[in-house]
Amino acid sequence: MKFVSTRGQAGSVSFSEAVAQGLAPDGGLYLPFEFPDITHFLSDWEKMSYSELCFSFFRLFATDIKEDILREIVEDAYSRFSHNEIAPIISLEENLKVLELFHGPTLAFKDFALQLLGNLYEAQIQRSGRKLTILGATSGDTGAAAIAGLLGKKGVTVFILFPDGKVSPLQEMQMTCTESENVFPLAIEGTFDDAQHAVKEIFADLDFKKKVGLSAVNSINLARILAQSVYYLFAWLKLEEEDRSNTTFVVPTGNFGNVFAGWILTKMNLPIKGFQVATNQNDVLHRLFKYGQYSLGEFSQSLAPSMDIQVASNFERLLYFILDGDTQKLTQIMAIFAKDGKYCFEDFKVDGFTSSSVCDDEIPEIIQNIQNKYNYLVDPHTACAFKDLNVSEKYLILATAHPAKFPNVYEKALLPKPKSAILEKLKDKKSLKFSVGSSADAIRSFIEDNIS
């Protein structure tokens, strides 16, 4: 299978090449040239375990990786999850279910993709003999999950940017208490969007990218998206047959990668009813789906920090399909947005999407109400998904993180602080982070000075 850039100015590449490059040379994001029809696999897939399903799904895309190697990559990736179902479904009531995605090593949904991506990188290094420099930006969970997925991988040096003081204390500890010599957590002044902008600028420097063997862990990397598609497919197959085409997935998201991962299954003819995009008070995606305006808003640090994002990178992938693959028009729109900080669409409608937004004042109340009604505790990001639900409709909410990662919000909800043994162990470890300017030049210089 071949993969192409959303901007149409880069040649088609194999799966492994798309993973290695992360961002396409023309600044676009990779997508499959065509999607397979998966409907004739479903009867066999519904009997499979999570890792078996992931292997079978990835076989359709990673056609340049030997099957025995791919199977080993996948099986190992999910061997460190604490729940035997990997992604269990919890029923709160007849029409309301929760898909728990926080049973991985760092207690967040990012583990599903980054445990797998780390293994893909390791296999790539073994094949090529070339070392890799991994660069990513995080609003909290991606950084911790990327580091966990790459610890102990030979030939890899990891640089993770995060906005200083704008992730939860425990998220920061997960990134800075690794005691690993090949991991560099870089605390920058500014926001996640500043970090993400610097990452994209550095990836656009093709000479530097080649010189240091640069690759990406953010959801600009297509492997991240495909790995996350699997838990939607797994959950859909676990639903009662009569509920499958009548259930809306409700997805807390900031960068649009999580919800896009589910939506591309509809391009493979999986009959999903729809997706509700749940945002916090940094509501760029809610404004997009409600008013057709993709625009920077005023950044506001929130109780759901992993969604404190104003530029949703993966919207470009959806835009590619909205424009029927018109790469010239897409490039024009992205250039206007980069220049003006906004783009207004005429009659913007995408079938299958609704959206909602939750402000900080609402989050503790929602958490308290869910606990009181269902005896079920959710983290502040997952709480955002409980707004604007129709009691007569069927919903499956994606629970994106373990509540213990954000303990301070529970004081506001008048609830005890949740704990996790995994996180408590971090408190005995030494923390190390590096303060770096948010410019691409400053980050490039740091990488060159510290690359192994």
C-alpha positions, 0 to 999 in steps of 0.5 A, spaced: 500 500 500 502 507 498 501 513 502 500 520 499 501 527 502 495 532 503 498 537 500 500 533 493 507 535 492 511 529 495 511 522 492 507 516 494 511 512 499 511 505 503 508 505 510 515 504 513 517 510 509 511 514 512 512 512 519 519 514 518 518 521 515 512 523 520 511 529 516 511 529 509 516 533 505 511 538 502 509 540 509 503 535 509 500 529 512 500 522 510 494 518 508 493 512 504 492 512 497 486 508 498 482 505 503 480 498 504 473 495 504 473 492 511 466 489 511 468 482 509 473 481 515 468 483 520 465 476 522 472 474 523 475 480 527 469 480 532 472 473 535 479 476 536 483 479 542 485 486 541 492 484 539 489 479 534 485 485 531 490 490 531 495 485 527 489 483 522 488 491 521 495 493 520 496 487 515 492 491 510 496 498 511 503 495 513 504 491 507 512 492 507 513 489 514 514 481 514 508 478 517 512 475 523 515 481 525 509 485 525 505 480 529 511 481 534 511 488 534 503 488 535 503 483 541 509 486 545 505 493 544 499 491 548 503 486 553 504 492 558 496 493 559 493 492 566 486 490 563 486 483 560 481 486 555 486 492 553 480 497 552 474 494 556 467 497 555 463 499 562 455 500 561 453 506 565 446 505 563 442 502 557 444 508 552 450 510 555 457 506 555 464 508 556 470 505 553 476 505 558 482 507 554 487 508 560 490 501 562 496 502 559 503 504 562 502 511 562 494 511 564 492 515 557 489 513 551 496 515 547 499 509 550 495 505 544 499 508 539 505 510 542 507 503 545 506 500 538 510 506 534 516 505 539 516 498 537 515 500 529 521 505 530 525 499 534 524 494 528 526 500 523 533 501 526 534 494 526 533 493 519 536 500 517 542 500 522 540 508 522 539 511 529 533 516 530 532 522 533 525 523 535 521 529 536 514 531 539 510 536 542 505 535 548 500 538 551 501 532 557 499 525 555 503 524 548 510 526 551 509 521 557 506 516 552 512 517 547 517 516 552 514 510 555 514 507 548 521 509 547 525 507 553 530 502 552 530 502 545 537 502 542 539 507 537 533 512 539 534 519 542 528 523 544 526 530 545 519 532 547 517 539 548 512 541 553 509 548 555 512 549 562 507 550 567 501 548 563 501 540 564 499 537 570 504 536 575 503 528 575 504 529 567 510 533 568 513 527 573 511 522 568 516 526 562 521 528 567 522 522 572 525 517 567 532 517 569 534 515 562 540 518 558 536 518 552 530 522 554 530 530 554 524 533 556 524 540 554 520 545 558 518 551 553 515 558 555 508 559 551 503 554 549 502 547 546 501 551 540 507 554 540 511 547 541 507 544 535 509 550 531 516 549 532 516 542 531 513 543 524 518 548 522 523 543 524 520 538 520 520 542 514 528 543 514 529 537 510 537 538 511 536 538 518 531 532 518 536 528 514 542 530 518 539 527 525 534 522 522 528 526 525 522 522 526 515 524 529 511 522 535 505 527 534 499 525 531 502 528 525 505 521 524 500 516 520 501 510 525 499 514 531 492 515 527 491 507 525 493 505 531 487 509 534 483 506 529 483 499 532 480 501 539 474 504 535 473 498 531 474 493 537 469 497 541 464 497 535 465 489 534 463 488 542 457 492 541 450 488 541 449 487 533 443 492 533 447 497 537 453 498 532 450 502 527 446 506 532 451 508 537 455 515 537 462 515 539 463 521 544 470 523 543 474 528 548 479 531 543 484 537 542 488 536 536 483 532 532 487 526 531 483 521 536 476 523 533 479 522 526 482 515 527 475 513 528 472 517 522 477 514 517 473 507 519 467 510 515 472 511 509 473 503 510 465 502 510 464 501 517 457 503 519 458 508 525 452 513 526 457 519 528 462 522 532 461 528 537 467 532 538 467 534 545 472 540 547 474 544 553 473 552 553 479 552 548 473 550 543 476 551 536 473 545 534 466 546 537 466 553 533 469 550 527 463 545 527 458 550 529 459 556 525 464 553 520 470 558 522 477 555 523 480 560 527 485 561 533 481 563 539 484 566 546 488 561 549 485 559 556 489 554 561 484 549 563 482 543 568 483 539 562 490 541 560 491 535 554 486 539 550 488 546 551 490 546 543 488 552 538 491 549 532 488 542 531 493 539 526 489 533 524 483 537 521 488 538 515 486 530 514 479 531 514 479 537 510 483 533 504 476 529 504 472 535 505 475 538 498 475 531 495 482 531 495 484 538 492 491 538 494 491 545 491 485 548 495 487 545 501 494 548 501 491 555 499 487 554 505 492 552 510 496 558 507 491 563 509 490 560 516 497 560 517 497 568 515 491 570 518 490 565 524 483 564 521 479 561 515 471 561 514 468 556 510 461 557 506 456 552 508 461 548 512 457 541 514 460 534 515 456 528 515 456 524 522 459 530 526 456 534 532 460 538 537 460 540 544 464 545 549 465 545 556 468 551 560 472 550 567 466 552 571 462 546 569 467 540 569 467 539 577 460 539 577 460 534 571 465 529 575 461 530 581 454 528 578 457 522 574 460 520 581 453 521 584 449 518 579 453 512 576 458 511 582 463 512 576 469 517 577 472 520 570 478 525 569 476 532 567 477 530 559 472 525 559 468 529 563 467 534 557 464 528 553 458 528 558 455 535 555 449 535 550 447 528 550 440 526 548 437 521 553 434 517 547 440 516 543 445 511 544 452 513 546 459 510 547 464 515 551 471 515 550 475 515 557 481 518 555 485 518 561 485 515 568 483 520 574 489 520 578 493 524 573 489 530 575 488 529 582 487 537 584 480 537 580 477 533 585 477 538 590 473 542 586 468 536 585 468 535 593 471 528 592 477 525 594 483 525 590 484 519 586 491 515 586 495 510 582 500 506 584 504 507 578 504 515 579 506 514 586 512 511 584 514 517 580 515 521 587 521 517 589 525 519 582 529 525 581 526 530 576 530 532 570 527 537 565 531 542 560 529 550 559 529 551 552 526 557 548 520 556 543 523 558 537 525 552 532 532 555 532 533 554 539 530 547 539 535 545 533 541 547 537 539 543 543 538 537 539 545 538 535 548 539 542 545 533 545 544 528 540 547 521 542 
